[in-house]
Amino acid sequence: MTSALAVTGTIAYFSMDVAVDSNIPTYSGGLGVLAGDMLRSAADLGLPMVALSLLHRKGYFDQHLDSQGNQIESPVSWSPEQHFKRLAERVTLTIGGRPVGIAAWQYLFTGVTGHTVPLIFLDADLADNDPNDRSLTDYLYGGDERYRLCQEAILGIAGVLMLRALGYQDIRGFHMNEGHSALATLALLEESAGAPTGQRYGEKAVEAVRRQCIFTTHTPVPAGHDRFASELVYQVLGEERASALSALQVMNGALNMTELALRFSGYVNGVSMRHGEVSRDMFPNHHIEAITNGVHAATWTAAPMAELFDRMLPKWRADNGFLRYAVGLPVAEVRLAHALAKRELLRQIRWLTGVQLDDQVFTLGFARRATGYKRGDLLFTDIDRLKQISERGPIQLVYAGKAHPRDDGGKAIIRRIFEAAASLTAQVRVVYLENYDMALGKLLCSGVDVWLNTPMRPQEASGTSGMKAALNGVPSFSVLDGWWIEGHIEGVTGWSIGDELDGANDSAAEAQSMYDKLDQVILPLYYHAPEKFAQLRRSAIALNGSFFNTQRMLAQYLRHAYAPSTNGAVTDFD
C-alpha cells in the first residue's frame, strides 16, 4: 500500500462522476468538473482527502451532429490501464441477491507542492461476477432505474467498504457530492452495528453518522432528485437493508436519495447563495447552508493569460487570492493575452469544422448541456432583430453542448440552433462544436469575447463556466441566477440579462433585454472603446477570478463543514 493510502484523519469525497482529463470519460458536465477541480485544489493545499467514483468503461457518450443538428450517440472507447493503477483490494456487495465483486483503480492528483490526493474508481467488470453484473459500472448516467440504483449502491455502500479495505480507518468526514452516494450513510450505520440489520438503528448510532457526514446538493428542482420505488429498493438492496431504510423512516413508498442524505448529514450546503435559499424552501425541515462553487484556477486559465499571471502575479497558483491584484495589470498586456487565446480558439475551430472565423469580429460563446431550462436557443428568439444588430457591428457565435440521450427537448434545442444558423449565414456566422469536454471548454471560455448564459431562474444552482471565463478576462452576459448574482457588477464584471431576481421567467422580455444590451452597450464598447473593454476584462479577473475558485471554496468547507466533525480542530489541516 502506498503512503498516500495510509493517511489518517482524511476527508472521503464521493461523486458519481469526476473530471480527470478530456481523454478520460468519467464525467458528463458541471458536477464532475467541480469534483475534479475540488480535488486538484485539495492537492494544491495539501489537504488529506481521498475520493470515490465509478469506473465508467463506456463513459457518457461520443456526440456526432449531422447537418440538421440531429445528435447521434456512440459509446466511448478508452483504456483504464493507460491512465490508472489497478489496486489489489476487492470488496463484495450483494446486489439483487447475488454477490458482486468490486475492484479498485487509483488516480493521483498532484498539487503544486507535490502533495497527492487519490481518486479511487470502483469497477464491477470482474471475471468472477455474473455477466449481468459486470456492466453495472460501465455507463455514466445511463440505463434504467434499476441500473441507477445499483450504481448508487456501489458508490455509497461499496465505496465505504473499499475505503476500509484500503486502510482508511480514521476518516473524519464523509462528503457526499449530490445524493448519488447517499447510501454511504447506511453503510456507516451498518458499521456501527457490526453488520447489516433490518432492525431499527438507535438514535445514538444515527447521531454518530450525522457527525461524520457532509452533503452538498446541486439540484434546485424536485425532478432532479433521484427517487426509487420501495419495491425496487427491496429487489436491489435486499430485505435487511431495505427494511432498515423503512424503519429509519426514509422510505415511504419510495426512497428519495436527497432526503436520505439530508437526514443523516450534520452539515448540508447548496452551491451558491441563491441556491441555498431555494434549497431551504424545497426542504424546510432541514438546515441548509451555502458555499458557492469555484473552479481550479491553474487548470482553466489559458496559456497566454497564465504566462502573464506568472510574470506579474507569481504567487497566484499557490494562492488564487493574488489574482485580486490583476486590477493593476497593464491593459495592453491583458488585451494581448486574450487576443492570443482567441486566435488559438479560432484555429481549433477551423481544424475541427473547416470554418474560418475572424479574430477581429466580436465573438459570443455559449456552451452548456443542451436541456430546456438552460435555453440555449434564447438568442435566436427574434432572428430579424439579431440580423439588424449585426449590421451595426459584426457578430459570430460559437456553441457547444451535449443533450442527454433521453432528453428529446434538449436535442430539439440543438436542431433549432442549427436552423437559426442556416437562416443567419449571410449576416451572423454560427458554429456548433461537437463533443464538448474539458479541453474544448477551456478553449471556449478563454477565447470568446463574452460568455453568454441564459438559464430559467432559479434553476441554475451555481454554474461554473462563467467563472472559468472570468479567469481569462472574459466577462459574462447572463441571467441573474446561480453564482452570477454574487459575481455581477453591471458594466464592471459583465452584464445582466434582465434585472429580475424573483418572479416568473419571461423569455420574450429577457430576449429583448439581451438584444438591447448587445446593440446599445456591448457591441459599441467592443468596437468603439476597446481600451474600456479591456479594463472590463481586467476587472473580471480581479473581482471574479480571485474569488470564484476552488481554493476559496475549500477554505470555506474547512471552516464550516469539515472542522465540526473534529470539534473544530481545523489546525490539523494547516
C-alpha positions as CSV (number, residue, x, y, z in Angstrom):
1,M,0.0,0.0,0.0
2,T,1.4,3.4,-0.9
3,S,1.9,6.1,1.8
4,A,-1.0,8.1,0.3
5,L,-3.3,5.3,1.2
6,A,-2.1,5.2,4.8
7,V,-3.1,8.7,5.6
8,T,-5.4,9.1,8.6
9,G,-7.8,11.9,9.6
10,T,-9.0,12.0,5.9
11,I,-12.0,13.6,4.3
12,A,-13.6,11.0,2.0
13,Y,-15.3,12.6,-1.0
14,F,-17.9,10.7,-3.0
15,S,-19.0,11.8,-6.5
16,M,-20.7,9.8,-9.3
17,D,-18.5,11.5,-11.9
18,V,-15.2,13.2,-11.7
19,A,-13.4,15.1,-14.5
20,V,-9.8,14.0,-14.6
21,D,-8.9,14.7,-18.2
22,S,-10.6,15.1,-21.5
23,N,-9.3,11.8,-22.6
24,I,-10.9,10.0,-19.6
25,P,-14.7,9.9,-20.0
26,T,-15.5,9.6,-16.3
27,Y,-17.6,12.8,-16.3
28,S,-20.5,14.4,-18.1
29,G,-20.6,18.0,-17.1
30,G,-20.5,20.5,-14.3
31,L,-20.9,18.1,-11.4
32,G,-17.9,16.1,-12.4
33,V,-15.8,19.1,-13.4
34,L,-16.5,20.6,-10.0
35,A,-15.4,17.4,-8.3
36,G,-12.2,17.3,-10.2
37,D,-11.4,20.9,-9.6
38,M,-12.0,20.4,-5.8
39,L,-9.6,17.5,-5.7
40,R,-7.0,19.5,-7.6
41,S,-7.2,22.3,-5.1
42,A,-7.1,19.8,-2.2
43,A,-3.8,18.5,-3.7
44,D,-2.5,22.1,-4.1
45,L,-3.4,22.9,-0.5
46,G,-2.0,19.7,1.0
47,L,-5.3,18.5,2.4
48,P,-5.8,14.9,3.5
49,M,-8.6,13.8,1.1
50,V,-9.5,10.7,-0.8
51,A,-12.2,10.5,-3.5
52,L,-14.5,7.7,-4.6
53,S,-16.2,7.4,-8.0
54,L,-17.2,4.7,-10.5
55,L,-15.0,3.4,-13.4
56,H,-17.3,4.2,-16.4
57,R,-15.7,2.0,-19.1
58,K,-18.3,3.1,-21.7
59,G,-18.2,6.7,-20.4
60,Y,-21.0,9.1,-21.1
61,F,-21.1,9.1,-24.9
62,D,-19.5,10.5,-28.0
63,Q,-21.6,13.1,-29.8
64,H,-21.9,13.4,-33.5
65,L,-24.2,16.1,-35.1
66,D,-25.5,15.7,-38.7
67,S,-26.1,18.7,-41.0
68,Q,-29.5,19.3,-39.4
69,G,-28.2,19.2,-35.8
70,N,-29.6,15.7,-35.1
71,Q,-27.5,14.2,-32.3
72,I,-26.1,10.7,-32.8
73,E,-24.6,9.0,-29.7
74,S,-21.9,6.2,-29.6
75,P,-20.0,4.6,-26.7
76,V,-16.7,6.0,-25.8
77,S,-13.6,3.8,-26.3
78,W,-10.8,4.1,-23.8
79,S,-8.4,2.0,-21.7
80,P,-8.3,2.5,-17.9
81,E,-4.9,0.7,-17.9
82,Q,-3.4,3.6,-19.7
83,H,-4.4,6.1,-17.1
84,F,-4.9,4.4,-13.7
85,K,-3.2,2.0,-11.4
86,R,-5.1,-1.2,-10.6
87,L,-5.2,-1.9,-6.8
88,A,-5.2,-5.4,-5.3
89,E,-8.1,-4.8,-2.9
90,R,-11.5,-6.2,-3.6
91,V,-14.8,-5.9,-1.7
92,T,-18.1,-7.7,-2.2
93,L,-21.6,-6.2,-2.2
94,T,-24.9,-8.2,-2.5
95,I,-27.0,-6.7,-5.3
96,G,-30.2,-8.3,-6.4
97,G,-29.5,-11.4,-4.3
98,R,-26.1,-12.0,-5.9
99,P,-22.6,-11.3,-4.6
100,V,-20.9,-8.7,-6.8
101,G,-17.2,-8.3,-6.6
102,I,-15.9,-4.7,-6.8
103,A,-12.3,-3.8,-7.8
104,A,-10.5,-0.5,-7.5
105,W,-8.3,1.7,-9.6
106,Q,-6.3,4.7,-8.5
107,Y,-5.5,8.0,-10.0
108,L,-3.4,10.6,-8.1
109,F,-4.0,14.4,-8.3
110,T,-0.7,16.0,-7.7
111,G,-0.6,19.6,-6.3
112,V,1.8,22.4,-6.7
113,T,3.9,21.3,-3.7
114,G,3.9,17.6,-4.7
115,H,1.1,16.5,-2.3
116,T,-1.2,13.9,-3.8
117,V,-4.9,13.2,-3.4
118,P,-6.0,9.7,-4.5
119,L,-9.1,9.2,-6.6
120,I,-10.4,5.6,-6.3
121,F,-12.6,4.3,-9.1
122,L,-14.9,1.3,-8.3
123,D,-15.2,-1.3,-11.0
124,A,-17.6,-4.2,-11.3
125,D,-16.2,-5.7,-14.5
126,L,-14.6,-8.8,-13.0
127,A,-14.5,-12.2,-14.5
128,D,-16.0,-13.8,-11.3
129,N,-19.1,-11.7,-11.5
130,D,-22.3,-12.7,-13.1
131,P,-22.3,-11.4,-16.8
132,N,-25.3,-9.2,-16.0
133,D,-23.4,-7.5,-13.2
134,R,-20.1,-6.9,-15.0
135,S,-21.5,-3.9,-16.8
136,L,-23.0,-2.2,-13.7
137,T,-20.3,0.5,-13.5
138,D,-20.0,0.9,-17.3
139,Y,-22.3,3.8,-18.3
140,L,-22.4,7.2,-16.7
141,Y,-26.0,8.3,-16.1
142,G,-27.2,5.5,-18.4
143,G,-29.6,2.6,-18.1
144,D,-32.9,2.3,-16.3
145,E,-33.9,2.9,-12.7
146,R,-32.6,-0.4,-11.6
147,Y,-29.2,0.2,-13.2
148,R,-29.0,3.6,-11.5
149,L,-29.9,2.2,-8.1
150,C,-27.3,-0.5,-8.5
151,Q,-24.7,2.1,-9.3
152,E,-25.6,4.3,-6.3
153,A,-25.4,1.2,-4.0
154,I,-21.9,0.5,-5.4
155,L,-20.8,4.1,-4.9
156,G,-22.2,4.5,-1.4
157,I,-22.0,1.1,0.2
158,A,-19.1,-0.5,-1.6
159,G,-17.3,2.9,-1.5
160,V,-17.2,2.8,2.3
161,L,-16.2,-0.9,2.2
162,M,-13.4,-0.1,-0.2
163,L,-12.1,2.7,1.9
164,R,-11.8,0.4,4.9
165,A,-10.1,-2.3,2.7
166,L,-7.6,0.3,1.6
167,G,-6.7,1.2,5.2
168,Y,-8.7,4.4,5.7
169,Q,-9.9,3.7,9.2
170,D,-9.6,7.2,10.7
171,I,-11.9,9.2,8.3
172,R,-13.0,12.5,9.9
173,G,-15.8,13.2,7.4
174,F,-17.7,11.6,4.5
175,H,-18.6,14.3,1.9
176,M,-21.4,13.3,-0.5
177,N,-21.3,15.4,-3.7
178,E,-25.0,15.2,-4.6
179,G,-27.4,12.4,-3.5
180,H,-26.0,9.6,-5.7
181,S,-23.8,8.4,-2.8
182,A,-26.4,8.8,0.0
183,L,-26.3,5.0,0.7
184,A,-22.9,5.6,2.3
185,T,-24.9,6.7,5.4
186,L,-26.5,3.2,5.5
187,A,-23.0,1.6,5.2
188,L,-21.8,3.7,8.2
189,L,-24.9,2.7,10.2
190,E,-24.1,-1.0,9.4
191,E,-20.5,-0.4,10.6
192,S,-21.8,0.8,14.0
193,A,-23.9,-2.4,14.3
194,G,-21.2,-4.7,13.1
195,A,-23.3,-6.0,10.1
196,P,-26.4,-5.2,8.0
197,T,-29.5,-5.4,10.1
198,G,-33.2,-5.0,9.3
199,Q,-33.8,-3.7,12.8
200,R,-34.2,-0.1,13.8
201,Y,-30.9,1.7,14.5
202,G,-30.7,3.6,17.7
203,E,-30.6,7.4,17.9
204,K,-27.0,7.2,19.2
205,A,-25.8,5.4,16.1
206,V,-27.8,7.8,13.9
207,E,-26.3,10.8,15.5
208,A,-22.8,9.4,15.2
209,V,-23.3,9.1,11.4
210,R,-24.6,12.6,11.3
211,R,-21.5,13.9,12.9
212,Q,-19.4,12.3,10.2
213,C,-21.4,13.3,7.1
214,I,-21.4,16.3,4.8
215,F,-23.9,16.7,2.0
216,T,-23.7,19.1,-1.0
217,T,-26.9,19.4,-3.0
218,H,-26.7,20.8,-6.6
219,T,-30.2,20.4,-7.8
220,P,-32.8,23.2,-7.4
221,V,-35.7,21.4,-9.0
222,P,-37.6,18.4,-7.5
223,A,-37.4,16.4,-10.6
224,G,-33.7,16.3,-10.5
225,H,-33.5,14.3,-7.2
226,D,-33.2,10.6,-7.6
227,R,-36.2,8.6,-6.3
228,F,-36.5,4.8,-6.3
229,A,-39.7,2.8,-5.7
230,S,-39.7,0.8,-2.5
231,E,-40.2,-2.5,-4.4
232,L,-37.1,-1.8,-6.5
233,V,-35.1,-1.0,-3.3
234,Y,-36.1,-4.3,-1.8
235,Q,-35.1,-6.1,-5.0
236,V,-31.7,-4.5,-5.4
237,L,-30.6,-4.0,-1.8
238,G,-32.3,-7.0,-0.2
239,E,-34.7,-7.4,2.7
240,E,-32.4,-6.4,5.5
241,R,-31.1,-3.2,4.0
242,A,-34.5,-2.1,2.6
243,S,-36.2,-2.9,5.9
244,A,-33.6,-0.8,7.8
245,L,-34.3,2.2,5.5
246,S,-38.0,1.7,6.1
247,A,-37.5,1.5,9.9
248,L,-35.5,4.7,9.7
249,Q,-38.5,6.4,8.1
250,V,-36.6,7.5,5.0
251,M,-38.5,5.3,2.6
252,N,-42.3,5.6,2.4
253,G,-43.3,4.3,-1.0
254,A,-40.1,5.5,-2.5
255,L,-36.5,6.2,-1.4
256,N,-35.5,9.8,-2.1
257,M,-31.7,9.9,-2.1
258,T,-31.6,13.6,-1.3
259,E,-33.8,13.1,1.7
260,L,-31.7,10.2,2.8
261,A,-28.5,12.4,2.6
262,L,-30.3,15.3,4.3
263,R,-31.5,13.1,7.2
264,F,-28.0,11.7,8.0
265,S,-25.7,14.7,7.4
266,G,-24.6,17.1,10.1
267,Y,-23.7,19.8,7.5
268,V,-25.6,20.5,4.3
269,N,-25.0,23.1,1.7
270,G,-26.2,24.5,-1.6
271,V,-23.7,25.7,-4.1
272,S,-24.5,29.4,-4.3
273,M,-26.2,32.0,-2.1
274,R,-29.3,31.8,-4.2
275,H,-29.3,28.0,-4.4
276,G,-29.1,27.9,-0.6
277,E,-32.3,29.9,-0.4
278,V,-34.0,27.7,-3.0
279,S,-32.9,24.5,-1.2
280,R,-34.2,25.8,2.2
281,D,-37.6,26.4,0.5
282,M,-37.6,22.9,-1.0
283,F,-36.5,21.2,2.3
284,P,-37.9,23.5,5.0
285,N,-37.3,20.9,7.8
286,H,-33.5,20.9,7.3
287,H,-30.8,23.4,8.0
288,I,-29.0,24.2,4.7
289,E,-26.1,26.5,4.4
290,A,-24.5,27.8,1.2
291,I,-20.9,27.6,-0.1
292,T,-20.6,29.0,-3.6
293,N,-18.8,26.8,-6.1
294,G,-15.4,27.7,-7.7
295,V,-13.0,26.4,-10.3
296,H,-9.4,25.3,-10.3
297,A,-7.7,28.5,-11.5
298,A,-4.5,26.9,-12.9
299,T,-6.4,24.3,-14.9
300,W,-8.8,26.7,-16.6
301,T,-6.5,29.7,-17.3
302,A,-5.3,29.6,-20.9
303,A,-1.5,29.6,-21.5
304,P,-1.2,33.3,-22.7
305,M,-3.1,34.6,-19.6
306,A,-1.3,32.2,-17.3
307,E,2.1,33.4,-18.6
308,L,1.0,37.0,-17.8
309,F,0.0,36.0,-14.3
310,D,3.2,34.1,-13.8
311,R,5.2,37.2,-14.7
312,M,3.2,39.8,-12.9
313,L,1.4,37.8,-10.1
314,P,3.9,35.0,-9.4
315,K,2.2,33.5,-6.3
316,W,-1.2,33.1,-8.0
317,R,-1.0,29.4,-8.5
318,A,-0.4,28.6,-4.8
319,D,-2.7,31.3,-3.6
320,N,-5.5,32.4,-6.0
321,G,-6.2,35.4,-3.8
322,F,-3.3,37.1,-5.5
323,L,-5.5,37.4,-8.7
324,R,-7.1,40.3,-6.9
325,Y,-4.0,42.3,-7.9
326,A,-4.8,41.8,-11.5
327,V,-6.5,45.2,-11.1
328,G,-3.0,46.6,-11.7
329,L,-2.1,44.6,-14.8
330,P,-1.2,46.7,-17.8
331,V,-4.3,46.8,-20.0
332,A,-2.3,46.3,-23.2
333,E,-0.9,43.0,-21.8
334,V,-4.4,41.8,-20.9
335,R,-5.6,42.6,-24.4
336,L,-2.7,40.8,-26.0
337,A,-3.1,37.7,-23.8
338,H,-6.8,37.4,-24.7
339,A,-6.0,38.0,-28.4
340,L,-3.6,35.1,-28.4
341,A,-6.2,32.8,-26.7
342,K,-8.8,33.9,-29.2
343,R,-6.6,33.1,-32.2
344,E,-6.0,29.6,-30.7
345,L,-9.7,29.0,-30.3
346,L,-10.4,30.1,-33.9
347,R,-7.5,27.9,-35.2
348,Q,-9.0,24.9,-33.4
349,I,-12.5,25.7,-34.8
350,R,-11.1,25.7,-38.3
351,W,-9.3,22.4,-37.6
352,L,-12.5,20.8,-36.2
353,T,-15.1,22.2,-38.6
354,G,-13.3,23.8,-41.6
355,V,-15.0,27.1,-40.7
356,Q,-12.7,30.1,-40.6
357,L,-13.9,32.8,-38.1
358,D,-12.4,36.3,-38.0
359,D,-10.3,37.2,-34.9
360,Q,-11.4,40.9,-35.3
361,V,-15.1,40.1,-35.0
362,F,-17.0,40.2,-31.7
363,T,-17.4,36.5,-30.7
364,L,-20.0,35.4,-28.3
365,G,-19.7,31.9,-26.6
366,F,-22.3,29.6,-25.2
367,A,-21.5,26.0,-24.1
368,R,-23.8,24.1,-21.7
369,R,-25.6,20.8,-21.5
370,A,-28.4,21.1,-24.0
371,T,-31.6,21.0,-21.9
372,G,-34.7,23.0,-21.7
373,Y,-34.0,25.2,-18.6
374,K,-30.7,26.4,-20.0
375,R,-32.5,27.9,-23.0
376,G,-29.6,27.5,-25.4
377,D,-31.7,28.9,-28.3
378,L,-32.9,32.1,-26.5
379,L,-30.6,34.3,-28.5
380,F,-32.5,33.2,-31.6
381,T,-35.9,34.3,-30.4
382,D,-36.0,37.1,-33.0
383,I,-33.8,36.3,-35.9
384,D,-34.6,39.6,-37.7
385,R,-33.5,41.7,-34.6
386,L,-30.3,39.7,-34.5
387,K,-29.6,40.5,-38.1
388,Q,-30.3,44.2,-37.5
389,I,-27.8,44.3,-34.6
390,S,-25.1,42.6,-36.6
391,E,-25.4,45.4,-39.2
392,R,-24.1,47.9,-36.5
393,G,-21.2,45.6,-35.6
394,P,-20.4,42.1,-36.9
395,I,-21.1,39.1,-34.6
396,Q,-20.0,35.5,-34.7
397,L,-21.4,32.8,-32.3
398,V,-19.7,29.7,-31.0
399,Y,-21.9,27.0,-29.4
400,A,-21.3,23.6,-27.8
401,G,-23.0,21.1,-25.6
402,K,-24.5,17.6,-25.4
403,A,-28.1,16.6,-24.8
404,H,-28.7,13.6,-22.6
405,P,-29.6,10.6,-24.8
406,R,-33.1,10.6,-23.3
407,D,-33.7,14.4,-23.4
408,D,-35.7,14.9,-26.5
409,G,-36.3,18.6,-25.6
410,G,-32.5,19.1,-25.4
411,K,-31.9,17.5,-28.7
412,A,-34.6,19.8,-30.2
413,I,-32.8,22.8,-28.9
414,I,-29.6,21.8,-30.8
415,R,-31.7,21.4,-34.0
416,R,-33.2,24.9,-33.6
417,I,-29.7,26.4,-33.2
418,F,-28.7,24.7,-36.5
419,E,-31.9,26.0,-38.1
420,A,-31.1,29.5,-36.9
421,A,-27.5,29.2,-38.1
422,A,-28.8,28.4,-41.6
423,S,-31.0,31.4,-41.7
424,L,-28.3,33.7,-40.5
425,T,-25.5,32.5,-42.8
426,A,-25.2,35.8,-44.7
427,Q,-25.2,38.0,-41.6
428,V,-24.0,36.1,-38.5
429,R,-21.6,33.1,-38.5
430,V,-22.7,30.4,-36.1
431,V,-20.6,27.3,-35.3
432,Y,-21.8,24.4,-33.1
433,L,-18.9,22.2,-31.9
434,E,-19.3,18.5,-31.1
435,N,-18.2,16.7,-28.0
436,Y,-18.0,19.5,-25.5
437,D,-15.3,18.4,-23.0
438,M,-12.7,19.9,-20.7
439,A,-10.3,20.8,-23.4
440,L,-12.9,22.4,-25.6
441,G,-14.4,24.2,-22.6
442,K,-11.0,25.8,-21.8
443,L,-10.6,27.0,-25.4
444,L,-14.1,28.4,-25.4
445,C,-14.0,30.1,-22.0
446,S,-10.7,31.7,-22.8
447,G,-11.1,32.6,-26.5
448,V,-14.5,34.1,-26.9
449,D,-15.0,37.8,-26.2
450,V,-18.2,37.5,-24.0
451,W,-19.7,34.5,-22.2
452,L,-23.4,34.0,-22.6
453,N,-25.7,32.3,-20.1
454,T,-29.5,32.1,-20.3
455,P,-31.0,29.8,-17.6
456,M,-34.5,29.9,-16.3
457,R,-34.4,31.3,-12.8
458,P,-33.9,29.8,-10.2
459,Q,-32.8,26.6,-11.9
460,E,-29.1,27.4,-12.3
461,A,-27.8,26.1,-8.9
462,S,-24.5,27.7,-9.5
463,G,-22.8,27.3,-12.9
464,T,-19.1,27.4,-13.2
465,S,-18.3,28.1,-16.9
466,G,-18.6,31.9,-16.4
467,M,-16.1,31.6,-13.5
468,K,-13.6,30.0,-16.0
469,A,-14.3,32.7,-18.4
470,A,-13.6,35.4,-15.8
471,L,-10.2,33.9,-15.0
472,N,-9.4,34.5,-18.7
473,G,-10.6,38.1,-18.7
474,V,-13.9,37.1,-20.5
475,P,-16.9,39.0,-19.0
476,S,-20.3,37.2,-18.6
477,F,-23.6,38.3,-20.1
478,S,-26.1,36.3,-18.1
479,V,-29.5,36.0,-16.5
480,L,-29.2,36.8,-12.8
481,D,-29.2,33.3,-11.3
482,G,-26.7,31.0,-9.6
483,W,-23.2,32.4,-9.0
484,W,-23.8,35.4,-11.3
485,I,-26.0,37.1,-8.6
486,E,-22.8,37.2,-6.5
487,G,-20.3,38.0,-9.3
488,H,-22.3,40.5,-11.3
489,I,-21.4,44.2,-11.2
490,E,-23.0,45.8,-14.2
491,G,-20.5,47.2,-16.7
492,V,-17.6,46.1,-14.5
493,T,-17.5,42.3,-14.5
494,G,-20.1,41.9,-17.2
495,W,-23.8,42.5,-17.8
496,S,-27.1,41.1,-16.7
497,I,-29.9,39.9,-19.0
498,G,-32.9,41.4,-17.4
499,D,-32.8,42.7,-13.8
500,E,-35.1,40.3,-12.1
501,L,-34.1,38.0,-9.2
502,D,-37.5,36.7,-8.4
503,G,-40.8,36.3,-10.2
504,A,-41.9,34.4,-13.3
505,N,-39.5,33.9,-16.1
506,D,-40.4,35.9,-19.2
507,S,-38.3,34.6,-22.2
508,A,-39.6,37.3,-24.5
509,A,-38.7,40.1,-22.1
510,E,-35.3,38.5,-21.4
511,A,-34.5,38.1,-25.1
512,Q,-35.4,41.8,-25.6
513,S,-33.1,42.8,-22.8
514,M,-30.3,40.7,-24.4
515,Y,-30.8,42.3,-27.8
516,D,-30.9,45.8,-26.3
517,K,-27.7,45.4,-24.4
518,L,-25.9,43.8,-27.3
519,D,-27.0,46.6,-29.6
520,Q,-26.6,49.6,-27.3
521,V,-23.9,48.7,-24.8
522,I,-21.7,45.7,-25.5
523,L,-21.0,46.0,-29.3
524,P,-20.4,49.8,-29.1
525,L,-17.9,49.1,-26.2
526,Y,-16.2,46.4,-28.1
527,Y,-15.9,48.2,-31.4
528,H,-15.5,51.8,-30.4
529,A,-13.9,51.7,-26.9
530,P,-11.5,48.8,-26.9
531,E,-9.5,50.3,-24.0
532,K,-12.6,50.3,-21.8
533,F,-13.5,46.8,-22.9
534,A,-10.0,45.6,-21.9
535,Q,-10.4,47.3,-18.5
536,L,-13.6,45.3,-18.0
537,R,-11.6,42.2,-18.8
538,R,-9.1,43.1,-16.1
539,S,-11.9,43.7,-13.6
540,A,-13.5,40.3,-14.3
541,I,-10.1,38.7,-13.4
542,A,-9.5,40.8,-10.3
543,L,-13.1,40.7,-8.9
544,N,-14.4,37.3,-10.0
545,G,-11.3,35.2,-10.8
546,S,-9.8,35.9,-7.4
547,F,-13.0,34.7,-5.5
548,F,-14.8,32.1,-7.6
549,N,-12.1,29.4,-7.3
550,T,-11.9,26.1,-5.5
551,Q,-9.2,27.3,-3.2
552,R,-11.6,29.8,-1.6
553,M,-14.4,27.2,-1.8
554,L,-12.3,24.5,0.0
555,A,-11.3,27.0,2.7
556,Q,-15.0,27.6,3.4
557,Y,-15.6,23.8,3.6
558,L,-12.7,23.5,6.0
559,R,-14.1,26.2,8.3
560,H,-17.8,25.3,8.2
561,A,-18.2,21.8,7.0
562,Y,-15.2,19.7,7.9
563,A,-14.0,21.3,11.2
564,P,-17.2,20.4,13.2
565,S,-16.6,16.7,12.6
566,T,-13.3,17.1,14.6
567,N,-14.7,19.5,17.2
568,G,-13.2,22.5,15.4
569,A,-9.7,21.0,15.2
570,V,-9.0,22.7,11.9
571,T,-5.3,23.2,12.7
572,D,-4.7,19.6,11.6
573,F,-5.0,20.9,8.0
574,D,-2.6,23.7,8.4
